Amino acid sequence: MFGSWMQGLVFAVSLLAAAPAVTQPTSPMTTVEEVIAGRNTVRSIPKEPVAIVYMFHGSGGSEAFATRLHSRRILEKLSARGYGFAASASADRDPPEQWDNRSIDPGSNADVAYMLELHSALIRRGEIGPGTPVFTTGMSNGGGFANLFAVAAKAKGLPVRGVADYMGPIPAPAREAAGKTYPPLFVVVSENDGLVSAETVTGLAHRLSEAGTSVELHLTREKVVTAETFKVIPGMSQADRKKTLQALMNGGVLDVGGHRLVFKNKTKIDRPEMAELASMMPPGPAARDVMNELLIAWAGHQMRSDLADDQVRFFDKALGR
């Protein structure tokens, strides 16, 4: 798997065998949905924000990604620290609805051009200023675009301060264009991710670090599933969590100790395994959330918020707070 060279990395590595529980946000966050410059957006921007965070969905997603459970948990923590955020959707609305990670040139990349226009629109509206610091974050394909747009925006003179990439690639156009001036990079990879190689992203992050970029890498590892695994699911009581755990054991998904019984012969959890797992979930309105929490516990390809405090600290440090 990961070579021994990882032991010599100069950037932070967090091996999450048992990640701490996510604390509840300290303040509510009200979002506004609006069409701006022809695309749907979701945003929450306080008066005089300390920074603006642009969030990008993964393949098959939309601006609604910002309102999903783990995305919102991260954004609420940032909001409590005075950050504003805005999210939109990629130009490509045909499956798999992806951001364009092929070029940083707004002349050839409609997504880069749109995000630059969205930023200008927010300035014209007075919601942010020309000097408001810019951060980007995203997951999977959106994590890749968080890298790409940060570099593209920085090339246009925007005050980009950092990137948070969850299970996303680090696109070649971004690396090549930024060179030794790559924005500070917070990266989360998962050891059993079958869609985006943790090994590849780790290697690229290592090269950026060697070139002088401030990089904080978090490698998440598989852990045992317990009733507490489902604690973040809204509306699920302790009794419900215990029943869910027992149902997963009865269904052959977990053994009595909470260890994974499915896909044991697979090195990585990929789309076919995810589709099979969906069919094995206990019925009910929380089925999708239960599946997502399993993928998080198994260090698969899934947005997570157990590192939200780390991301906030990373962003704050980039602002000198």
N, C-alpha and C positions, 0 to 999 in steps of 0.2 A: 504494500500500500504506500504509505508515505515514507520516503527515504530518510536515512539517519541525518541527512543534511539539515532537516528541520530543526534539529537541536541547536544549530548555530545561528538561527535567524536573529536579526537585531530588532525585529518588531515584535510586539506583544502577541503571544499565542495563548488562547484559552481553550483547554480541552475539557469540554463540559460533559463529564460523566454523569453528573447529577446537578443540573442547573437549579439555582434558587427560584422560589416562587416569585412571580411578578407581582409587585405591589400595586395596589389600586391607584389610579391617577388622583392627584390632589385637587383638581378643579375640573368642572365640566367644560366641554368644548362644543360650541354651537357652529354648525356648518351651514354654508349657503350654496345652493345649486343654481347655476346660471350658465347660459350659452354665451361664451365670449369669443369673438373672432371666428364664429362658425363651429365651435366645438363645445361639447358639454364640459363643464368644470364643477368641481367641488372644492370649496376653500373655507378657511377660517383664519382671519388675519386680525390681530388686535391692533389697537391704535399704537403707532410707533413700535412695530415689532423689532425685536433684537436681530432678527434674520427672517428670511423667507425660505421655506423648504419646499422643493418641488418633488412630488411623489409620483412614481411610474409603475403601472400595473404590469403583470406578467402576461404570457401568451394566453389569449382567450379572454382577457380582462377588459376593463373600462375604467372610467374615473371612479366608479363605485368601489374599486379596490381600496380606496382610502377610507371607506366606511366599514370595511370588514373587521372582524374581531381583533386580530393581532396588529393590523395596520393602525387601527384606531387607538389601541393601547399605547403604541409608540408615539403617535401624534398627540395624544392627550398629555403625555409626559413632557413633550416638547412645548406644547401650548402652555402648560403650567410654568414653564421657564421663560415665557414671553415670545416664543417663536410663532410665526404664522406659517400656514401651509396652503398649497394649491395643487390640485391634481386634475389631469385631463385624460383624454383617450388618444391612442395612436391614430394616425390617418388611415391605416389599414384596418378596415372593419369587416373584412372577410376572414373566416377562420384561417389561421389561428389568432387574428387580431394582434399583431406584433408591432413594436416600435422598430424603426429603421436604424440599425446599428452599423450601416455600411459606410457612412461618410459623416464628417463633422461640418461639411459645407452646406449652409442653409440654401444655397442655390440649387443643390441637387437632393437635399434631404428635407422633405416637407415637414417632418416632425421637429427637426431642429429649428426650421424657419418659424413654425407655429409657436414653439415654446419661447423663442425670442420675442415674438409679437405679444404673447400673453404677458411676459415680463414687462414689456413696454406699456401694455394696456393697464397693468396694475400701477405703474408709475403715474400714468396720465390720470388715473382715478384718485390718486393721492393715497392709495392703500399701502404703498411702499415708496421709498425714495430711491434716487439713482445710486446712492451709496449704501443702501440696505444690503448686508451680507447675504450671499446665496449659498444654499446647500441643496444637494440632491439625494434622493434615496429611492430604492425600488427593489423589486424581487424578480429573479429569473431574467427573462428578456428585459424587463423593466430595470433590473439591477444593472444590466449591461448598458441600457440607455442612460441610466443615472451617471455612469462614467462618461459616456459619449457626450451628453449634453453639457456636463460640467466643463469638459475640455473645450467644447465648441463655444460655450458662453464666456469662458475665460479668455478665449482667443478674440472675442468681440469686446473685451474690456469690462465685462461684468465682474463684480467683486466676489468671485467664487471662493468659498472657504473650505469646502469639504464634500465628500461623497460617502454614502452608506449603501453598500451593495450586499443584498441578501441572496445568496445562491444564484448569482448572475455571473456572466462572463465579464472579462475585461477586454473590450473590443480592440482589435489591432489598430483601427483608425484613431482611436483615442490615445493609445500608447505611442503611436508614431508621431502624432501631432504635438502631444504634450512634451515628449522628451523628458528632460530633467526637471520640468516645471509642473509635474502632475500634481493635482490637488491632493491634500491629505485624504487618505483612504481608509475607511472602516469596512472590513470585509467579514462576512459570515458564510462559512461553507459547512457542509454536512457530509460525514464520511460515507453514508449509504445513498447519496444522491445519484440517481441514475440518469438524470437529465442534464445536469451541468457538473462536470468533473471537478471534484474538490482538489484533486491532485494538480490538475492543470491550472486552476485559479490560484492555488497556493504558490505554484512555481512562478507565475506571472507577478503575483504580489511580492514575492521574494526579489525578483529582478527590479521592480520599481523601488523597493526599499534600498537595494544596493545602489541605485542611481540617485538616492537622496530623498525619495518621497517618504513622508510620515505615514506609515502603514500600521494598522492594528488589525490583526487577523484572529478570528475566533473559529476554531474547528470544533463542531459539535459531534459528540459520539452517542451511540445508542445507549439507552438506559431502560431499566425495568419499569413496566407500567403498573401503576397502583390507582386506587380510587382518586387520589389527589391529582393524577394526571389530567383529570377532566374538570378541575376546580375552576378554570377560567371560563368555562362554558356558561353563558348567561342562563339563569333560571334553573340550573341543575342543582338540586339539593344534595346533601351528603348521602342520603338514602338512595337517591337517583344514581349517584356516582357508583355506589357499591353495587347496585343492580346492573348497571352497565358493565362494570368489570366482570361480574359473574356471568352475564350473558356472553361476553367475549370469550370467557373460559369455556362455557358450555358449547359455544359455536366452533371451538377448535382454533381460535385466533391466538389465544394465550394459554400458557400452562398455568397450573395453580400458583406458581411463584411470580406470575406476571411477565414471564419471558415469551418472546415471539415464537410461535409455532409455524407461521406461514412464511413462504419464500426463503426457507433456510438454506436452499441450495443456490440462491442468487447472491452474487457479490454486491449488486446494487439494486435498489428498488426503482423500477422504471415505470413507464405509462401502463404497460399490460398488468403489472402487479397492482398498480393503483386502481385500475378498473376492476380487477378481481376483488380487491379489498373492499371496494364500495358495495359489492354485492353481498358481502359478509357482515355488514353492519346491522346491529339490532334495529328494528323498525322504530320510527318515531321522528319528530321534528328536529332532534339534535343529531341525527345520523351523520350528516356531513361534518359537523363540528367534531364528533367523536372520531371520525376517520382522520381528520386533520390533526387532532391531538396525538393519535397513534403515529402518524408520519413524523410529527415533531419528536416524539419520544424515541422513535427508531432512527433518528438522524437522516430523514429522507428529505425530498424536495418539497418544502412547505414553508410559507411565511411564519415567522415566530416572533415573539415579543419578550422572551426571557432575557434578552440582552438589551432591552430598551434603556435601562439605566446606564449601561456602558456606552451606548450610542449618544445619549444626551451628554455624558461627560466628555466624550470625544468632540462633539460639536462645541460644547462650552469652552473646551481647551483651545479649539481653533479660533474662538472669538477672544481668547485671553481672559476668560471669566474665571 
